[in-house]
Amino acid sequence: MKRKIIVDKIIICLDKILRYCGSCSYEDFRNDQQLIEACVFNLSQIGELANKIDGEFKEYHSNIPWKKLYGLRNRIIHDYEGVNFLLIWEIIKEDLPKLKTQLTEISNNMKDTEIA
């Protein structure tokens, strides 16, 4: 899969999560099973996509936490019942906006023809 396509798909997932949680509080989040499931699904998608990025690209963009993204995906997929919703909330509020900014900048500087 082309690198730019992967990065852009990650950005789409990030946009969804940030839009879903835009104005809600942790209490709102914690009490809305549908919202949790939507966010956790998109986080798992992000991890899966991050794993498809080739090593050279990951090395060049080492400021992106590629391994952590895939690691979070693994924790979600293999232990959904044990997912710490406060941790997920903190990731959404503290880490995802920065990640979206970083990946958007990377995407904007990529050519559509770049391949993995």
C-alpha positions in Angstrom: 0.0 0.0 0.0 1.3 3.4 -0.8 2.8 5.3 2.1 0.6 8.4 1.6 -2.6 6.3 1.4 -1.7 4.8 4.8 -0.8 8.1 6.4 -4.0 9.7 5.1 -6.1 6.8 6.4 -4.6 7.2 9.8 -5.5 10.9 9.7 -9.1 10.0 8.8 -9.3 7.8 11.8 -7.7 10.5 14.0 -10.3 13.0 12.7 -13.1 10.7 13.5 -12.0 10.2 17.1 -11.3 13.8 17.7 -14.6 14.8 16.3 -16.5 12.2 18.3 -14.8 13.4 21.6 -14.5 17.1 20.7 -16.6 18.6 23.5 -17.3 15.7 25.8 -15.8 15.1 29.2 -14.3 12.0 30.5 -17.5 11.3 32.4 -19.5 11.6 29.1 -17.0 9.3 27.4 -16.9 6.7 30.1 -20.7 6.5 30.2 -21.2 6.2 26.4 -20.5 2.6 25.3 -21.1 3.5 21.7 -18.6 6.3 21.8 -16.0 4.1 23.5 -16.5 1.4 20.9 -16.2 3.9 18.0 -13.0 5.4 19.4 -11.4 2.0 20.3 -12.2 0.7 16.9 -10.5 3.6 15.2 -7.5 3.4 17.5 -7.2 -0.3 16.5 -7.4 0.7 12.9 -4.7 3.3 13.4 -2.4 0.6 15.0 -3.1 -1.8 12.1 -2.2 0.9 9.5 0.9 2.0 11.5 2.1 -1.6 11.3 1.9 -1.5 7.5 4.3 1.4 7.2 7.8 0.2 6.1 10.8 0.4 8.3 12.6 3.0 6.2 9.6 5.4 6.5 9.3 4.8 10.2 13.0 5.4 10.7 12.8 8.7 8.7 9.8 9.8 10.7 11.0 8.5 14.1 9.1 11.3 15.9 5.9 9.3 15.3 5.3 6.6 17.9 4.8 3.8 15.4 5.5 1.0 17.8 3.2 2.5 20.5 0.4 2.8 18.0 0.6 -0.9 17.1 1.1 -1.8 20.7 -2.1 -0.1 21.7 -3.9 -1.9 18.9 -2.6 -5.2 20.3 -3.8 -4.4 23.8 -7.2 -3.4 22.4 -7.6 -6.5 20.2 -6.3 -9.1 22.6 -7.7 -7.7 25.9 -10.7 -5.5 25.1 -12.4 -6.2 28.5 -9.2 -5.1 30.2 -8.8 -1.8 28.3 -8.3 1.1 30.6 -10.7 3.8 29.5 -9.0 6.5 31.4 -5.8 5.7 29.5 -7.7 5.7 26.2 -9.2 9.1 27.2 -5.8 10.6 28.0 -4.4 9.3 24.7 -7.3 10.9 22.8 -7.1 14.2 24.6 -3.3 14.5 25.0 -1.6 12.6 22.2 -3.9 12.4 19.2 -4.1 16.1 18.4 -0.3 16.3 18.2 -0.2 13.1 16.2 -2.7 14.4 13.8 -0.7 17.6 13.3 2.5 15.7 12.7 0.9 13.3 10.2 -0.9 16.0 8.4 2.4 17.8 7.9 4.0 14.6 6.7 1.1 13.9 4.3 1.2 17.5 2.9 4.9 17.0 2.1 4.4 13.7 0.4 3.8 12.9 -3.3 0.8 10.8 -4.2 3.2 8.4 -5.9 5.3 7.5 -2.9 5.1 3.8 -2.2 5.8 1.6 0.8 
